[in-house]
């Protein structure tokens, strides 16, 4: 008997909720049923929505990467670094003057003649 009372009490404690079929339909109006996890879209419309969101994000990212001003800045910096590298290759090293004495500039010692 006590088990029957508990069962009845459990059923009375359950929240009853009525949802109309129109509330479950996809928000895009395609005729399929949507789910709250997918913002009330069906699986087909959810995939299309996700692709659109990703495409917009990619476009915004690429737009910032491909702006002309940034392109010019990158081009200028690469050409400057290349020209500095070439200038360093052709930079002359200091050559000792002929009047200074250095170990390589001294004449070999003379041997006495007989």
Residue pairs with C-beta under 8 A, 6 or more apart in sequence:
24 33
24 34
25 31
25 32
25 33
25 34
26 32
26 33
26 34
26 40
26 41
26 42
26 45
27 34
27 39
27 40
27 41
27 45
28 41
28 42
28 45
30 42
30 44
30 45
32 42
32 43
32 44
32 45
33 42
34 40
34 41
34 42
34 45
34 46
35 41
38 46
39 46
39 49
41 49
64 70
96 102
96 105
98 105
